[in-house]
Amino acid sequence: LFDDMAAGSRFRAAAAWSSSLQSSRRAFSARTPSRRRLEFAASLRDFTPHEGTADVGETNLPPYLTSAQLDGAGRGVYMETYGCQMNVADTEVVRSVLQGAGYSHAASLSGADVVLLNTCAIRENAEAKIWARLRAIRAERRKEAAGWRARGGLRPTRAVVGLLGCMGERLKGRLLEEDQLVDVVCGPDAYRALPRLLAQARGGQPALDVALSLDETYADVAPVREGSDGISAFVSIMRGCNNMCSYCIVPHTRGRERSRPSSSICAEVAQLAAQGYREVTLLGQNVNSYADGDGGDGGALVAPSPTRDGFTPMVPPPKASLRFAGLLDTLSAAHPEVRFRFTSPHPKDFPDQLLEVIRDRPNACASLHIPAQSGSTAVLAAMRRGYSRETYMRLIERVREVLPGVAISSDFISGFCGETEADHAETLSLLEAVRFERAFMFAYSLREKTHAHRRLSDDVPEPVKQRRLREVIDTFNAGARASNEEEVGTVHHVLVEALSKKSDAEWAGRTEHGKRVVLPRRPLPQLQFGELLPPPLSRSVGASAGGAATGGGGVARGGGGEAGGGGGCGVADVAPGDYVAVRVTHALSANTLRAEPLAKCGIARFAAASGGAGGGAVRLRG
């Protein structure tokens, strides 16, 4: 009875609120000329939550919900994440939002009150996996309910199923109405609204919020990194994309570019460093177009430097007080024993200032992802990439001129609209000329809403796409294997991550170039500044670093981020999170190396021993 009375009261309050709003609008319309009314009309910004504002506060509640209904009351949330690193970072934001609303973590689907899938819409195959998973979840829950009935027990409360991210924004109503596989659909800019959406779904009403924001960056949300290894972390620094490539759905699912204030990024990275994290990857849909226009650091807003010759941006870059090169320089200088990587960039945003920061900072990894997408100028024009094959090759030459030891990775799409056999041959020749260390290669998948969907014809038959993709993969693998063979005898700096999956007698880690390395598990000498290096390392440094290490043993000198030490080379056990100097002994595959461990040494010590090579990119031969 009291519940019915309360519901009736809320209904009457909502009706009164609606009536009052309509009366106000009629009064405003009656006394305001039509042209002037346009000046007061609502805009898109009025319907999107602004950065730093919570969607669950008492003043923001709709009339049909109370603050008590927003409380998660310890309900368990089980999450699955699909797609790119940005989705992983977004999942951490969602956990934080829900934890703040009183929800808890559920370790499995069977024990969850809420099931959330954070999704990707970049390709058709990615969406197909989500559809299959949603149907499997529905079947599993039905089977579980049938089991309860067979045992004569009460049927448990049905879990609320929600779909988050890019796929939710793209498909919207179909997910709720046609297929009825989910109760909640939440876009990537609406995560603050999740407590409200879940409360609405628990009340029996499907809930949807996919509004894109012009300013949401979740800068004030501290990510909850459940299940983290405590070694590597993702930090989102910007959201959205302005490039509008003709094949890409991202600008339509993630919105326009907006950058997070640098002060909040620096604070989050400082916290990670204090917690012992050793590697941070800066994330964004177009990460190197970062432009802090907040002015919070006291800097004046200035126009960008001219774009590198041959590149044409779709949208002119904004004025900013701090750009990506400055941010990377600030972070790497403040935390010299933390490695920094970044993804995913656009080729147009690699000015010399950025390359020089990577060259000069040993902890800024000289491992660059520079997506080409195609080797054909005609296809690049159809893709609206804003550069030609020749422009891309000039960029690669400049990158290798400034960073001789750089590792370059790329993306390629096979069978784009109008691609001919001659265009495909140009892509193969680009792969052979550049010889990328890693590549992400896919057959073209037409996406609704994109420029290609509206204006171009998906005219390459699927068998042809798949055949061309196989040829692209084979060409890449041949170059990557040859590149790995050349690594034998070189010295690298490896961040140990975990035990090898194949043997507890080996560690697995990654080089400064992101290549996977396996190495024997044994105690190692602890290298100190000014001490003799192990002979294999000193031989390679002496041969390649122009006297940075000299003589029979070689002496490393210098500072820059680690406290000095003395007292001889002690022996210490290796653990995940340690940096180890290794000499490569075998190339196991196109992306995996086997190495001999030489010594434990941090970034600054390794840079001193190798003559201060930037980015940790030390390719030294004995």
N, C-alpha and C positions, 0 to 999 in steps of 0.2 A: 504493500500500500504506500509506504513512504517513498519507495523507488518510483512508483507511478506518479506520486505527487511532485516529486523532484523533477521527473521528466516533463510533466505538464508545465511546471514553472519555467523550465529552460525553454520549452517550445514557445510559451507566451512571450518570454524575453526576446527570443529570436524574432518573433513576429513583430513585436513592438519596435525592435531595432530596425527591421526592414521597412516598416511603415514610416518611421521617423526619417530614414534615409531618403525614401521616395518623396516625402513632403518637402524635405530640404532641397532636393533636386528641382522639384516643381517651382518652389519659391525662387530659387536661384535663376531658373530659366525665365521666369516671368519678369524679373527686374533687371536682367542682364542682356544687353544686345548680343546677337549671335556671334559677331566677330570677336567680341570681348570674351565670350564664353569659351572660345577655343584656347585662349591664353591660360585658362584655368583647367583645361581638360586634363585628364589623367594620361600619363605617358607610360611606356614600358617600364621605366625605372620605378614607377609607383607600385608596380605589381611584382617586383622582385625583392627578396630580402637583402638588406645591405650588410656589408661586412661588419662583423663585430656585434650584430644584433641577434639575439636568441629568438628562436621561433616558439619556444616553450614557456615563455614568461607569462605571468598572470595577465598582463595588459595586452598580450598578443593572442589570447585564446578566442576562438570562435564561440558564439553563444551556446552551441550544443555540446561543449566539452568543459569539464572542470579540471582544475590542476591535479586532483586526486586521480582522475582517469589517465593522465599523462604519466603517472608514476609507474615505472616498470615493475616495481614490487618484487625484484629479484628474479623475474622471468628470464629463462635461459635463451640466449641467441646463438644460433649456429650459422656460420658464414662460410661461403665458398667464393673464391675469387678467380676470375678468368681474364685472360688478356694481358695487357702490358703492365709495366712497372707503375704507371700512374694509377691503375686500378688497385694495385697492392697498397700504394700510399693512401688512396681513397678509403680502402677498407679500414685502415688504421684510424682515419678520421671518423668513420661511422662508429667504430668501437668506442671512441672517446665520447661522441655525442650520446650514444645509448647508455654508456656507463654513467654519464652524468645524469641521465634520466632514471636511474635505478635498475637498469637491466644488468644481467650477469652473463658470463661466458658459458656456453654449452659445448662440450667436447665432441658430441656426436649428434647426428640427425635424430636418433631415436629419443634422446632426452631433451629435445629442444621445444620451447614454446613458440619461438620465432625462427624461421629459416629464411635467410637472405642470400641471394645470389648476386654478386657484383659482376656485371657482364660487359662483353665487348661486341661491337657491331662493325668492326673494320672489314670483315669478310663474311661471306655467306656461310662458310664452314664453321666459323666461330659461333654464329647464331644457331646453326643446326645442332651443335653440341648442347647449347642451353635449352632448346626445345626438348631434346631427348632427356636431359637431366630433370627438367620440370615434370615431364610425364612419369619418369621413374620415381620422383619424390611423391607424386600423387598416388602411384600404385603402392609404394611402400607404406604410406600412411593408411591407405585403405586396408592393406593386408594386416597391419598392426591393429586397426580397429576391429577387424573380423576376428582376430585372435582373442581380443578382450571379450567379445560377445560369446565366442565358443567356450570360454572359461567361466562364463556367467558373471563376469565383472562389469563394472560401470565403464562405459566408453570414455577414454580420456578426452580432455578438451582438445579440439583440433588445432594444430599449430597454424599460426599465421605465416603465410608464404609471401615473401616480397622479392621483387626484382629491381635491382639498382643499376645505375650507370647508363652507358651509351645505348644499349639495346632498349632499355626502358623508355628513354627519350624518343627513340626512333619509332617504336611500335605503339606506344601509348595505349589507346583504347582497345586494340585487338587483344592484348594480353589479359585485360580485365573482362571484356564483354564476349568476344568470339570464342576464345579457347578456355577461359575461366580457369586457368592454371595457377593464377596468383591472386592475392588479396590486396597487395600494395605494389604500386609502381612509383619509383622515385628516381628522378633524373640526377645527374652529377652535381648540379648546383643547388639541390634542395635537401641535402642531408640533415640540415638543422631541423627540418620539418618531420623527420622520422618518428619522434615520439607521438606527435599528433596523428600522423598517418596510421601508426600501429594501433593507437587507441580507437580510431575510427573503424579500423578493420576488426578489432575485437568486438565492437558493437554490431557487427554484421554488415557494415557498409564498405564496399570496395573503395580504396583510397588512391588518389593519383596526384602527384605534383612533379611536373617535368619542366617548370619554368626555367629558362636560362637567365643568368644574371650578368650584368655589365661589370660588377665589382666584387663578386664573391670569390675569396681565395682561401677561406678557412684559416686565416693567419693567426687567429686567437684560439684555435683548437689545438690542444696538445695531443698528438697522435698516440694511440695505445698500441704498442708493438708486441702483441701476444705471440708467443712462439718464436720470437726473434732469437738469432744465434748470438746476439750481443756483440757481433763483430762488424757487420755491414748493415747500413740503414739507408732508406730512401728519404729524401727531403724534397717536397714539392715546392717550387719557387715561382711558378706561373701556371696559368690555366688557359685553355682555349687556343685558337689558331686563326690567324688572319690570311694565311697563304692561299686558301681556296683552290688548291690543286683540283683538277677536274674529276679525278677518280676518288677523292677522299671525302668521307662522311664526317670526319672529326669536327670541322667548323659548325656543322649542323647539329651535332650531338653535344658538343662541349662549348660552343659559343665563341665570342670574340676574345682576343688576347687581353689578359690583365695580369699584372705582376704583383706579387706579394711584397709588402714593405721589407726592405733589407734588414731593418732592426729585428723583425720577428724571425727571419731566417738565421741571422747571426746568433740569436738567443737559443734557437732550437739546436743548431750545430754545436754550440758551446755546451749545452746540456748533454748531448750525445757523447762529446769528447770526455766530459767529466764522468760519464757512466762507463767509459772504457771502450767505446766503439772505435774501430781502427779504419773504417772506410765509409765514406758518405757519397752517395750518388745523387746529384742534383737533377730534379725531374721537371719536365714541362713538355707540352705538345710541340713547342718550338722553343726549347729551353734557352738557346743562345740569342734569342731576340729579347731576353729579359730587359726590362726598363723600369726602374723604380721611379715613378712619378709622384710619389708621396711627399718627397721633400723633407721627410722626417729626420734625415741625417744632417740637415742644415745646409745641404748643397743646393745650389741654384739649378733650375731646370734648364738644360742646354740642348741644342739640336744635335742629332747624331752626326757622326762622321759620314762622308759620302760612301755609298755602297761600293764594294769592289767592282772594278770594270767588268761589264758583261752580265751582271746580275740586275734583274728588274723586279723589285718588290711589288706585290699586289697592292699593298697598303703602305704608304710612307710611314717609317718608324716615328714614334712620338718623341717629344722632348722628355728628358729624364735627368735626374740628379746622379744616378748610378746605373751603369750598364753591366752586361754579363762579365766582361773582362775584369772590371773593377770589383765586382762581387767575388769572383773566383780568386782574385789576388788577395782581397781582404780575408777571406776564409782560410786560404792556404797559409797565409802569413800568421794568422792567429793560432792555427793548430798544425804545427809543422810535423807532428807525428801521426796525422790522420790523412789518409789518401782521399783524393777528390776525383770523382768521375762525373760525367754529365751525359744526359740523353733525354729526348731525341732532338738533335739539332737540324737546322736547314743550311745547305751550303752557302746561301747568301750572307749568313751571319758569322763568318769566320774572318774578322779583320786581323791585321797584323798584331794589334794590341793583345788580342786573345792568344795568338800563337806565342807571343813573347812571354806572357805570363806562364804558359805551360813550359816553355823553355827554361825560365828562370826559377821556377818553384819545383823543387824535387818531389813534392807530394801532390802536384797536379799531374795526373797520369797522362802520358803522351799516347793515349789510346783514343782515337777520334772516330766517331761514327759520322760519316759524310754520305748521306743517302743519294745515290745517283738516279735510281729508278729505271733508267734506260741509257743506252749508249748512242741512241739516235737523236739527232737534233730535231727531226720532224716529229718524232714521238714525244720528246720533251716539250715541244711547243703545244701539241695536242693535250698534254697533261697539265699545261699552264704552270710549269715549274719555274719559269723566269730565268732560264739560262740555257746555253747550248752545250753540246759535247765539248767544243773547244774551250769554252769558259770553265767548265768543270775540270778539264785536264790542266788548265793553267793554275787553278786552285790547288790541285793535288801536287803539282810541281812546287808551288810556293810553300805549301805545308811541309814537304820533305826538305826543302831548302832550309827552313827555319828549324825544323825538328828532324834531323837525319835518322834517328832511330824510331820514328813514329810507327805505330800500328794503325791501319785504317780499315774500317769496316763499312758496309754499305747495305742498301736495300735495292731489290730489283723486282719489277713486275713484268711477267711474260704474257704476251697476247693482249696488250691494251688495244683499244679501238683503233682500227686502221693500220695496225702494225704489219709490215710486210716482212718477207724473208730477208730482204736487204737490211731493214731496220734491226731485225733480230741478230743478223751477222755483226752489225755494229756494236750491239750489246756484248756479244761474245768477245769481240776484239778489245773492248774497253776492259773487260774482266782480265784478259790476258795482259794488257798493257799495265794496269794498276796493280794487279795481284793482291787482292784484298785479303786481310787476315781472317775476317769473318764476314758473313753475309746472310741476310734474311731474304729468301727468294720465294715468290708465290706466283701462281697464275692469276690473272686479272679476274676480279669478281665485281660485277656491276652492282652499285649501291644506289638505292632510291634517293632522291633529293639532290644528288650531286649534279654538277655541270655536265658530266659525261652522260648521265641518265637522261637529262633533258635535251642535250644538243648533239650527242654523238651516237654512233651505232656500234653496238657490241658485236662486231662482224667477224671475229676470229673464232672458228669452230673450237669446241672444247678439246677434241683430240689434238688439234694443232697447238693449243695453249699448253697442254700437258707435255707434248713432245718438246716444245721449245723450253719449257721449264726444266725438263730433264737435262737438256743440253747446257742450259745456264748452270745448273747445279754441278754437272760433270766438269765444266770449264773452271768453275770456282774451286772445286775440290782439288783439281790438278795443281792450280796455283798455290792453294793453301798448303797442300802436302809438300810442295817444293820449298815453300817458305819455312815450313817447320823443319825440314831436313837441314836447312841452313842455320837453324838455331843450335845444332849440336856443337858443343864447345864454347858456347856463349855463356855469359854470367847474367843472371836475373835476380831481381829482388822479389821474393814470394811472400805473400800474406797467407799463413797457414789457417785453413778454415775448419777442417774436421778430419777424422780418420777416413782413409780411402774406403770406398764402398766394397772393394774387392778383397782388401786385406787389412787386418788390424795392425800389421807390421809396417804400414806405410801411412804417411800423412798426404792429404790432398790440399792444394791451395791454388792461388792464381798469381800470375806475374803482374807487373805493372801494365802489361799489354792486355790483360784479361784472359790470357791463355791458361788452361788448366795444367797443373803440374802435380805429379806424384813423386814422393821422395821418401827414403827410408826413415823409419821412426827410431831415432837414437839421440842421446845427449850431444850437444854441440858446444864449441867454444863461444864464449860471450865476448864479442868484439868491443873494445873500448877505444876512445879517441887517443891517438898517439901511440898505440900498441902495434906490434907486428901482426900482419894479417896472415891467415892460413896460406901456405904457398900457392895452391891453385888459383885463389883469388888474386893474390899479388902478382902472379905471372900475367894474368889476363889484363889486369889494370895497368901494369907496367908496359904491356905491349900496346895498349890502345888509348890510354888516357894522358899521353904526353908527359909522363913523369909524375903524375899525381901520386903514384906509389912507385918507389924506386928500390933498387938493390935486390938482394936475394930474397928478403922477406917482405920488403915494402913497408912503409910507415904511413898510416892514415892520420891526417891532422885536420883540425878545423872544428867548427861548432855548428850552430844553426839549428837549434831546436831540441837537442838532447843534452843533458848534463854530462860533463866530462867524467872520466873515471880513471882509475889506475889499478895497479896491483896485479898485473898479469892477466892472461886470457883464462878465465875460469870456465868450467864446463857446466852447462845447465840443461835441464830437460826442456823440450819444446812443447808448447801447448797451443791450442787454437787461439788466434789473435796475435801470435808472435810473427815478427818479420824474420826471414831467413834468406841469406845469400846462397844461391845455388849455381852449380854449373850443369848445363843441360848435357845429358849423355845419350838420349835416344828420342826420336820423334815417333810417338806411338800412333798418332793419327793426324788429321788435318788441324786439330785444335787441342791435342793433349801431348804433353812432354813428360819424359822421365828425367830426373835430375839427381845429382849428388849434392847433398847439403854441405855447406862450407862453414858457416858461422851464423849465430844469431846476431842480428844488428838492425837497429832502427833505421828510419829513413835518412836522418841527418848523417849517421855514421856511414851508411852505404854510399850516400852522395859524396862524402868526404873521401872515401876510399876509391871512388871512381872518378875523381876529378870534378865533382859537383855537377854531373850531367843532369839536365833538367828533366822533370816529369818522371824520375825514376827509370827512364827508358835507357837502360844500359845494355848495349849489345856488344860485349867485349870478347875478344878472341885470344886464346892462349897460343 
